[in-house]
């Protein structure tokens, strides 16, 4: 099972690897909006979803991509999905 702190660490690690320049300028916390604050564009968000799936084994349906809006929301989604599996 993936806990929320573990899920948060995974999200932060992947976001940092996708957008290292943007994340160096922005302090990432649970309220960081991935598009507006961290600078991820739509392609980056798709890559984030795929990498989260690859890393956690949790499939993120396209209808749930809105759950990846912020670091905290993405972590909650992953932890809840892991608990429901």
PEMORA-V46161 format. One record per pair of residues at least 4 apart in sequence whose C-alpha atoms are under 7 Angstrom apart, sorted by sequence separation. I is the first residue (numbers start at 1). J is the second residue. If there is no record, write none. Layout:
i=I j=J
i=I j=J
This chain:
i=2 j=6
i=3 j=7
i=4 j=8
i=5 j=9
i=6 j=10
i=7 j=11
i=8 j=12
i=9 j=13
i=10 j=14
i=11 j=15
i=12 j=16
i=13 j=17
i=14 j=18
i=15 j=19
i=16 j=20
i=19 j=23
i=20 j=24
i=21 j=25
i=22 j=26
i=23 j=27
i=28 j=32
i=33 j=37
i=34 j=38
i=35 j=39
i=40 j=44
i=41 j=45
i=42 j=46
i=43 j=47
i=44 j=48
i=45 j=49
i=46 j=50
i=47 j=51
i=48 j=52
i=49 j=53
i=50 j=54
i=51 j=55
i=52 j=56
i=53 j=57
i=60 j=64
i=61 j=65
i=69 j=73
i=70 j=74
i=71 j=75
i=72 j=76
i=73 j=77
i=74 j=78
i=75 j=79
i=76 j=80
i=77 j=81
i=78 j=82
i=79 j=83
i=80 j=84
i=81 j=85
i=2 j=7
i=23 j=28
i=32 j=37
i=33 j=38
i=34 j=39
i=35 j=40
i=40 j=45
i=53 j=58
i=68 j=73
i=69 j=74
i=32 j=38
i=34 j=40
i=35 j=41
i=53 j=59
i=67 j=73
i=68 j=74
i=16 j=23
i=53 j=60
i=67 j=74
i=67 j=77
i=49 j=60
i=26 j=38
i=23 j=38
i=22 j=38
i=22 j=39
i=19 j=40
i=18 j=44
i=15 j=48
i=14 j=48
i=34 j=69
i=33 j=69
i=34 j=70
i=33 j=70
i=34 j=71
i=32 j=70
i=33 j=71
i=31 j=70
i=32 j=71
i=30 j=70
i=31 j=71
i=30 j=71
i=31 j=72
i=29 j=71
i=30 j=72
i=11 j=71
i=8 j=71
i=8 j=72
i=11 j=75
i=8 j=75
i=7 j=75
i=4 j=75
i=7 j=78
i=4 j=76
i=7 j=79
i=4 j=79
i=3 j=79
i=2 j=79
i=2 j=82
i=1 j=82
i=1 j=83
